Amino acid sequence: METIRTHFLEEINIKRKALGNGPLKLNDIINDLAQEQAKDMAKNQKFEHSASSRMVKDGRYNFETYSSNVSYNFTTINDIIQSYINNNKRETGHYDILSVNAYKDL
């Protein structure tokens, strides 16, 4: 799993740099939250963002700014990132991971 996270981070940072944004760094707390959210979605058979929102709101995690991107049915990391770029045209918020300079961690 660590190799996938590192590769994803590298690819995200390439795109962020091209947009003039600083790099993100891996954050163990955020990654634990993401893993907990994935388990919650699998357990409840729901594909949604509410698990991460609930975990932040209930005080288990304290972030000033956060975003959650949930992806499935992709074969490569670059396919996921391209979907974020494509979603910018529909204003869904997935592009924020690339374009919002306030984000520092992944």
Secondary structure, DSSP 8 states (H G I E B T S, - for coil): -HHHHHHHHHHHHHHHHHTT----B--HHHHHHHHHHHHHHHHHT---SHHHHHHHHTTSS--SS-------S-SSHHHHHHHHHHHHTTT-STTHHHH-TT--B-
